[in-house]
Amino acid sequence: MKNEKVILITGGCSGIGLDCAMSYINDKAFVILVDMDTSKGMDLEKKYEGQVKYYDCDVSCEDRVKEIF
């Protein structure tokens, strides 16, 4: 992986989470977005190809969170 920083953000497709994600993206970090907004998440993954990975996940579902890791 070419980026030294890897950041995982839950709720990263809107609000404060998105603001944080954009800050890290602008800082050239690799950002993993975990959110339930599939449309927005996939758009961000496509727009920042190679720098953003999106996972559709409800973090209140322990089994789904385990699948990501």
Buried (B, 14 or more C-beta within 10 A) or exposed (E): EEBEEEBBBBBBBEEEBBEBBBEBBEEEBBBBBBBEBEEBBBBBBEEBEEBBBBBBBEEEEEEBBEEEE
